[in-house]
Amino acid sequence: MPIVGRLGLLLGVMALGSVQPSVVRADTIDGQWCSKDGRSFSIDGPKFVTPGEKRLDGDYDRHGFAYTVPAGGAGAGTRVDMDLIDDYTLNVRTTDGAVKIWQRCRRLSS
């Protein structure tokens, strides 16, 4: 095979190898998150304030968070996993398989 043909083949294989499905990650999951029904929670590193305003620590990484609903809360004992989809969207999953979309809360201008 001539050198030009080999080079073209090599470049084609390299191009195909670089095309991979990927998840777009936002900068960080930290912040205030709101649901369509008016509830909210906040994440600040491992510190978490539930929609019921209970403070607890959870399993934190820059693009995800997990915690167990504390006693007295709706669904007590249920594990909740969160994955940041983009700067403004969060998937919230419970152990029963339910997935809810939360949005980053918008700041009210004064």
Sequence and secondary structure as in RCSB ss.txt:
>XXXX:A:sequence
MPIVGRLGLLLGVMALGSVQPSVVRADTIDGQWCSKDGRSFSIDGPKFVTPGEKRLDGDYDRHGFAYTVPAGGAG
AGTRVDMDLIDDYTLNVRTTDGAVKIWQRCRRLSS
>XXXX:A:secstr
  HHHHHHHHHHHHHHHH        S S EEEE TTS EEEEETTEEE TT  EEE EEETTEEEEE  TTSTT
TT EEEEEEEETTEEEEEETTS EEEEEE      
